Amino acid sequence: MNRVYNFAAGPSAMPEAALRQAAQEMLDFNGSGMSVMEMSHRSKAYQDIFDETEALLRELMHIPDTYSVLFLQGGATGQFAAIPMNLLREGGSADYVDSGNFAHGAMVEAKKYGDIRCVASSKDENYIRIPALDKAAFNPEADYFYITTNNTIFGTRYPELPETGDVPLVADMSSNILSEVFDINRFGVAYAGAQKNVGPAGLTLVIVRRDLLGRARSICPKVMNWTVMTEKGSMLNTPPTYAIYMAGLCMKWLKAQGGVEGIEQVNLEKSKLLYDVLDASDFYRAPVVPAYRSRMNVTFTTPSPELDAAFVKAAAGEGLVSLKGHRLVGGIRASIYNAMPIEGVRKLAEFMKKFEMENR
Ligand SMILES: *Cc1c(COP(=O)(O)O)cnc(C)c1O
């Protein structure tokens, strides 16, 4: 067996310890005589796994009981529609910040359901920064205010959260949840597709402040209705049972790394290793404005698209894989979520220096 360093943006690398434990338990989970995949979601054995996973997430993110934690399907993209259907009142309005492709997609989807205002956009600058936010442009009567805390494709991150007063802040945290400490009390809703920094694809986490429940429109499908799902403990229908179990194993690993507080320090160190190489080089170009640099997705280019392709190919030859940038932006992207070991990032930093020497 030969494991590589996988820099994919999502689905992405998972902690080896979690994968090993899953392999060990594959045929017989805890003396049950069956795989977790084969268990009824209504069984006690499975409910125990589910409850432990929820408790771990609450512990890692310090989520108080005033929030409902949901384990859903449909991906972050499903929530683009679920959010307005759960929060936007008839005749109501919501503010969106257009900071990247997914933020834009969420805004376009929400427009199907009501009055959606774009309060700031960095689209014209090809999203190389989080747009400047002018509080005077915020609607104090909005049903919610929407942001994307980390922009996976372009490699940007909010250095601080906007102050929205009494308007609930709704955040797509798909690519930086559990990577740094957030005060959950700042959010009305925080949600994430699991396949970047939580676990496998197929699971979507939604964390909702309970006072925001009960507002869903009658047209909202039951499987997307946070109030119904809260009442049913995320089990109105069959939840993504195995993905939840795997996410739990990943969270156990994260807890052993010192939790979110511990991994944040490692993530700072990891991203600094790469940005230091980029800043010391006149060969590579890192397009993102430094104040908005992501700690999870590091984007850069070489002097030409041909060299970008050669870089990606040569890196793969050294066991550093999936470095090709998103098709919308080209270039190179190193996604270095929690599960990417610092050794992998060191190896990439060394490779970058070597590639520069050989191709400058
Ligand atoms: C990947 C990603 C999405 C899309 O997630 P799906 O689960 O594929 O729907 C949305 N937002 C952000 C920030 C992402 O990184």
The ligand as an ORCA input file, in Angstrom:
! r2SCAN-3c Opt
* xyz 0 1
  C     -17.860     22.605     -1.881
  C     -18.614     23.798     -1.470
  C     -19.978     23.933     -1.740
  C     -20.754     22.887     -2.511
  O     -20.930     21.774     -1.719
  P     -21.831     20.533     -2.166
  O     -21.833     19.702     -0.936
  O     -21.143     19.900     -3.335
  O     -23.173     21.026     -2.523
  C     -20.625     25.065     -1.282
  N     -19.972     26.016     -0.616
  C     -18.650     25.932     -0.340
  C     -17.965     27.042      0.397
  C     -17.935     24.821     -0.768
  O     -16.619     24.745     -0.505
*
